[in-house]
Amino acid sequence: MPNRRDFMLTAAGTLLSLGWTRRLPANVLQPITVYKSKTCGCCTAWVDHLRAHGFSPVVHDRDPMDPVKDELKVPTAVRSCHTAVAGAYLVEGHVPAGDVQRLLKERPKVMGLAVPGMLPGTPGMAQSEAEVGDFSVLAFQMDGSSRTFAKY
């Protein structure tokens, strides 16, 4: 008598042979959910930075932001103006898109990445990508401990 695994393999093979699968385009954008204040211009600029670097942000305007950060358990020490969820990770503040991509690829055992505060020279705060520099991205844990993930 066939078991569940055998049934699933047979069903999958049938669907494949009938062409019932949909191929995803090679340029599928990475989803990310962003929570920000409706009136924050630098948050909007960071969302634009994400879009320009292969992400498909779903944006939720929330005021005030502290209840969102509390619900997501963002440690106080790493908080910034906006919070995002990418896969199983939190992204707090003006983290460069390349670091978010690296996080999702490498999958380290951390709660997320953060650029605490609103530092000049970070994506969304700088006037152009040429001005980006002189800050660190932190990898953080739920207890608020952190280590340097990237330095600019």
C-alpha positions as CSV (number, residue, x, y, z in Angstrom):
1,M,0.0,0.0,0.0
2,P,1.5,3.4,-1.0
3,N,2.4,5.7,1.8
4,R,2.0,9.5,1.9
5,R,5.5,10.2,0.6
6,D,5.0,7.9,-2.4
7,F,1.7,9.6,-3.1
8,M,3.2,13.1,-3.0
9,L,6.1,12.1,-5.2
10,T,3.7,10.5,-7.8
11,A,1.5,13.6,-7.7
12,A,4.4,16.0,-8.1
13,G,5.7,13.9,-11.1
14,T,2.3,14.0,-12.7
15,L,2.0,17.8,-12.3
16,L,5.5,18.3,-13.7
17,S,4.8,16.0,-16.7
18,L,1.6,17.9,-17.4
19,G,3.4,21.2,-17.3
20,W,1.4,22.6,-14.4
21,T,4.3,24.3,-12.9
22,R,5.0,28.0,-13.2
23,R,8.6,29.0,-13.7
24,L,9.6,32.0,-11.7
25,P,11.5,34.7,-13.6
26,A,15.2,34.9,-12.9
27,N,14.8,38.5,-11.7
28,V,12.3,37.7,-8.9
29,L,12.4,40.6,-6.4
30,Q,13.1,39.8,-2.7
31,P,10.1,40.5,-0.5
32,I,10.6,42.7,2.6
33,T,8.0,44.2,4.9
34,V,8.7,47.7,6.1
35,Y,7.1,49.6,9.0
36,K,7.6,53.3,9.0
37,S,6.1,56.6,9.9
38,K,3.9,58.1,7.2
39,T,5.7,61.5,7.4
40,C,9.3,60.2,7.5
41,G,11.2,61.2,4.4
42,C,14.4,59.3,5.2
43,C,12.3,56.1,5.7
44,T,10.8,56.6,2.2
45,A,14.3,57.2,0.8
46,W,15.4,53.9,2.4
47,V,12.5,52.1,0.8
48,D,13.5,53.5,-2.6
49,H,17.1,52.3,-1.9
50,L,15.7,48.8,-1.3
51,R,13.7,48.9,-4.6
52,A,16.7,50.0,-6.5
53,H,18.7,47.0,-5.1
54,G,16.3,44.1,-5.9
55,F,13.8,44.2,-3.1
56,S,10.0,44.4,-3.3
57,P,9.0,46.2,-0.2
58,V,5.5,46.1,1.3
59,V,5.2,49.3,3.3
60,H,3.0,49.8,6.3
61,D,2.7,53.4,7.7
62,R,2.4,53.3,11.4
63,D,2.3,56.0,14.0
64,P,3.6,55.7,16.7
65,M,6.3,53.2,15.8
66,D,7.3,52.1,19.4
67,P,4.3,49.7,19.7
68,V,5.4,48.0,16.4
69,K,9.0,47.7,17.7
70,D,7.7,46.4,21.1
71,E,5.6,43.8,19.4
72,L,8.5,42.6,17.2
73,K,10.8,42.7,20.3
74,V,13.4,45.0,18.8
75,P,16.0,45.7,21.5
76,T,16.0,49.3,22.7
77,A,19.7,49.6,22.2
78,V,19.5,49.1,18.4
79,R,16.3,51.0,17.6
80,S,16.1,53.5,14.7
81,C,13.3,55.2,12.8
82,H,11.9,52.3,10.8
83,T,11.7,48.5,11.2
84,A,11.6,45.8,8.5
85,V,11.1,42.1,8.4
86,A,13.1,40.1,5.8
87,G,12.5,36.4,6.0
88,A,13.0,35.4,9.6
89,Y,15.1,38.5,10.4
90,L,14.5,42.0,11.6
91,V,16.2,45.0,9.9
92,E,16.3,48.1,12.0
93,G,17.2,51.5,10.5
94,H,19.2,52.5,7.5
95,V,20.9,49.1,6.8
96,P,22.3,48.9,3.2
97,A,20.4,46.6,0.9
98,G,23.6,44.6,0.2
99,D,23.9,43.7,3.8
100,V,20.2,42.6,4.0
101,Q,20.9,40.4,0.9
102,R,24.1,39.0,2.6
103,L,22.0,38.3,5.8
104,L,19.4,36.3,3.8
105,K,22.1,34.4,1.9
106,E,24.4,33.5,4.8
107,R,21.5,33.0,7.4
108,P,23.6,33.6,10.6
109,K,22.1,32.9,14.0
110,V,21.1,36.4,14.8
111,M,17.8,38.2,15.4
112,G,18.6,40.8,12.8
113,L,20.7,43.8,11.5
114,A,20.6,47.4,12.7
115,V,22.1,50.8,12.1
116,P,21.0,52.4,15.4
117,G,19.9,56.0,15.4
118,M,19.7,58.1,12.2
119,L,23.2,58.4,11.1
120,P,24.3,60.7,8.2
121,G,26.0,58.8,5.4
122,T,23.6,55.8,5.6
123,P,21.2,54.7,2.7
124,G,18.2,57.0,3.0
125,M,20.0,59.6,5.0
126,A,22.8,60.4,2.4
127,Q,21.9,62.6,-0.6
128,S,23.5,60.1,-3.0
129,E,25.2,56.7,-2.8
130,A,28.5,58.5,-3.3
131,E,28.0,60.1,0.1
132,V,27.4,56.7,1.9
133,G,30.0,55.9,4.5
134,D,31.5,56.1,8.1
135,F,29.1,53.8,10.0
136,S,28.7,50.2,11.1
137,V,25.9,47.7,10.7
138,L,25.4,45.6,13.7
139,A,24.1,42.0,13.9
140,F,22.0,41.8,17.1
141,Q,20.4,39.3,19.4
142,M,17.1,39.4,21.3
143,D,19.0,40.4,24.5
144,G,20.4,43.5,22.8
145,S,23.9,42.2,22.5
146,S,25.5,42.9,19.1
147,R,28.6,42.5,17.0
148,T,29.8,44.3,13.9
149,F,28.4,42.8,10.7
150,A,29.8,45.4,8.3
151,K,31.7,48.6,8.5
152,Y,31.7,51.5,6.0
